[in-house]
């Protein structure tokens, strides 16, 4: 969202109304959503009109489709590659749960529980 001629402009809503498919992820390191702040990016999508489910889909099925890999990634299904973040709470009710590391119960990468890595990273960052 930004100001144009004194009015608020919701560029995400404009893009969605035009049929633009939005995939989560950025290579920017700006201050609004720095590189690695993916949970914040999802929060911003919700703040600008997406439902939490739509925001999560930008990181999964939509991203896979835009990469033309929807038959390999983007959903939880037998034979699909992917990672899983297990969250304490209902992110469909409150997407902000993803941004609070204390709500992350487990992180699975290719079927391997990497939660120990998450705890180690948190101790370094704090």
N, C-alpha and C positions, 0 to 999 in steps of 0.2 A: 504494500500500500504506500502511496506517496501523494504529495500535494501537486495539483496542476491547476493553475488559475484560481487558487484559493479553495479548491474542492479536493476532498479525499478521493483517490482513484485506487480501486482494488484490482490490480493487474492480474491476480490469480483468478478472480471471478470472471474478468473479461476473457482471459485465455480459455477457461473452462466453457464459457458460453459459446466461444468460437469453435469448440470441439478439439482444442489442443489437449493432448494426453500429457500429463505431468508425471515425471519420474523423480523420486527423491534422490538426492545426492548432488554434491557440488564439488568443484575443484577450487572454489573461491576461498579465500581466507579473510573475508571481510568481517566487520564487527557485528553485523546483524545475525549471521549464522556462520561462525568460523568453521573451517575444515574440521571434521570429526564431531561436530555438534549435531548429529543426525536427529536426535530426539527433539532438539529445539526446532529443527526444520519441520518435523511433523506437527509440533505445537503451532507453528506459524500457519501451516496449511489449515488447521482447525480454526485458528483465530480469524482466518480470512474466508471462512465459509464451507470448508469441507467437513464432512462428518469424520469422526475418528477412524471409522472403517475405510472411508475413501482415502484418508491420509496414509493409513497402513498399506493400502493397495498400491500407492505410489512407490513404495519400497519393495514390493513383492511382484505381483502379477503384471502391473503396468511396466515396471522396469524390465522384467523378463521379456515381455512382448516387444518393447522398444529395442531391446538388444537382439531380437529374433531368436530367443532361447526359451520361449515359453513351453517347449516340450522337454526341457531339462531342468529349469529352475523356476522359482516364482510361486510355488505352492507346496504345501505338505502333502506328498503323495509318494507311493512306492515307486522307486526308480529315479526319483528326482534328487538332485544334489541341493544341499542348502544348510543353513545354520538356523538355530532356534534360540530365541531369547525367552526364558520363562520368567514371567512377571508376577509378583504378588499384587493382586488387585485386578480390576477390570479396566483395561486400557480403552475399551469401547465406551466406557462411561467417563473416563478421565485420561486423556492421552498424556498428560503431564507425568503420570506414573513412570513412564519410560525415562524421563530426565532425572529421576532421583535414583541414584545407584543403589540405595538401600532397598529398593523394590525389585531389583534384579536378583531372582532366586538362582537361576542357572543360565549358563551360556553353553550351547552345544554346537560344536563345529564338526561337520562330517560325522555326526554320531558320537563324538567324544566330548565329555563334559569338561569344559575349560573354565569352570567357575573359579578354580584356584588361581588362574591367570588374572581373572577379573579382580579378585581380592588383592593380589600382588600389585596390580596396576593402581588400584585405589590407594594403597598405602604409600606408593611413590608419589602420587599426585597430591596427597594431602599434607 
